[in-house]
Amino acid sequence: MKAKLLICALALLCSACSEPSPTESTPSAAVVLVQVRQGDLPRMVRAYGTAEPALDDSLDMSLPFEGHVAHWAVTPGSAVKRGQLLLRFVLSPAAQSTWQQAGSALELAREQRDSTQKLLGQQLATREQLAQADKALKDAQATFDALPHPQGPNVDVTSPFDGRVASIDTSTGANVAPGTRLLSLVQSSGLIVRAGAERADADRLQAGESVELTPLDGGATQPGQLLRVSQALNASTRLVDIDIRPEHPPMAGESFRADIHAGDWHGWLVPRDAVLGEGPDRHVFQVEHGKAHEVIVAVIGENGDTSAIKGPIQADLPVVTTGAAQLDDGMLVRALPRADTP
């Protein structure tokens, strides 16, 4: 009897030794963990645009003469100083004749008025004739004053302020009518970046918000400030025009990417790769006692590699980043060191 009991005990002991431990039989996944935290995530709006004159800081220059440009002293994009020569304009013979005729008519009206005044003193003219002479002189003076007064056939056009040449709108030697735009200037402080924002994004923008401007052809990012948000869609682009003042003057026509800080999202901040699934199935995995637990969340905003989420997150439990895609709810995990951990 004792021998049978001993044999049974040995059999049970061997059986126990041959069974694998729960840890050996249950697979585990290697993952990287990060601690969650609550905070604010900048809400950025991205737009693209080019540097051009502000609506109230540009000047179209023209002359009230018929004639042509004989010489250009500047080119598009040239920096100019107040009083600097821009162009030399030559009046057409007809324009010179019109001015000369107006001057001759004024001189004749003045002589006739003086003569009538003398004749009135000699009782050889009436007061009505003097009144008519006075009116003729005033009309001639008004006509003369309405005309430009060039100093000869050549007119030197100079810049009225420090700035840049935005455009040249006629060629050397081409005959132009009075009032035709010859060139456009913009004041040194007058260049802004005009960009286009999507309709939904524009609703979140307000003047005064900070902007980061990055040149598309390379170069350093510079800060700026949002000046204006249009209240209508641009008919050509179907976007909302926004004006941005750069901290440093750009070159006319330079293209930029604008990243505008349009408020913040507040929530749990986690790496973007920690969030899995789509729509209502978005979720993260938090780890407790070596096991992964699925937590349903909603993504309220994303910026770069970070997501702002809301849901029943436990602040004291880490979330899984690398390796999260291979997990199931309740699966055993083993933590690996993060790549940025020394």
Secondary structure, 3 states (H helix, E strand, C coil): CHHHHHHHHHHHHHHHHHCCCHHHHCCEEEEEEECCEEEEEEEEEEEEEEEEECCCCEEEEECCCCEEEEEECCCCCCEECCCCEEEEEEECHHHHHHHHHHHHHHHHHHHHHHHHHHHHHCCCCCHHHHHHHHHHHHHHHHHHHHCCCCCCCEEEEECCCCEEEEEECCCCCCEECCCCEEEEEEECCCEEEEEEECHHHHCCCCCCCEEEEEECCCCCCEEEEEEEEEEEECCCCCCEEEEEEECCCCCCCCEEEEEEEEEEEEEEEEEHHHCECCHHHCEEEEEECCEEEEEECEEEEEECCEEEEECCCCCCCCEECCCHHHCCCCCEEEEECCCCCC
